[in-house]
Amino acid sequence: MEFGLEFRQLERSELGDIWRIDRSEVIEAIYYMENGQLVLKPERYDMRGWPPGEADHYGPILVDCFDRGGTFYGAFDGDSLVGVAVLESRLIGSERDQIQLKFLHVSSSYRSRGLGTRLFRAAEARAKTLGARKLYISSTPSERTVGYYMSLGCRLAEEVDPGLFELEPEDIHMEYVISSERPMDDAAS
């Protein structure tokens, strides 16, 4: 345990708890891709929780991911899920050496404590055991989220997955090269 939190894999019956994560955030700027470059533009959004219909739309997608072998790491404060990382099970990319980090969210009051990074590292470790060389991330385009991924060493995707781009064309498609040198322990076990 860390910070009094428990890190472990979610059970299928706990997937609905994902929508209790407090996604609140004030966004001041958004990244756009223009001529292959990231361009930051001021835009203000006061996000209060999940967008309407998000759980109804994305919930079945997460259940399908779980049922085909996806990995769901959670950070719990008591019985409350306060952070989650979801890793797909299928390799993608022209060389089938990438795997999608499908979801990474940490409740508002738990951010900036290292939870997201711990969940990210657990997903990285699992991806490595599945034979992936890279994590593929379709990032929300907010300045904070893109900046967070870049601080971990993520970069713009060299090969944008056409199917994932079609699903989320406004996202910033990134990749993370999995280190062959970093010791890989299962950080969420």
C-alpha angles and dihedrals in degrees: 000000000000129000085002088297131128119223118202145129117281123243118230090250089060097057092097089061089071089078090060091066107112103239094178116145140148109231118202101175140021131207121229129187110237121172091341093308132107111244120189116213128183111251125151125215128167102207113200106186127308121343114261111277094013095119092047092049101037099033095076090045090056092047090052090049091051093047093053093051105277117159120237116192118188138191112213130195100198105309094339121101105222101168139019140184120193122197122192119230100220125084115230138183131076090286095039089236101119131080126193122246089212100186139008120172134156124190114257097248092049098053123114092033099098097260095120091049092049090050091046091052091049090053090047091052092050092046089054092054088052091056099256121148094190141030113226114214127190097197129200102248097236116128092239096050097045090044091051093053091046090051087059091053100265119146138185110295114263089204115034111208106236095211094049091044090053090052094047111018094160094054122096107248110218141168136209121206108224111232116241089198102051111094108246114219119161097259094192099049 
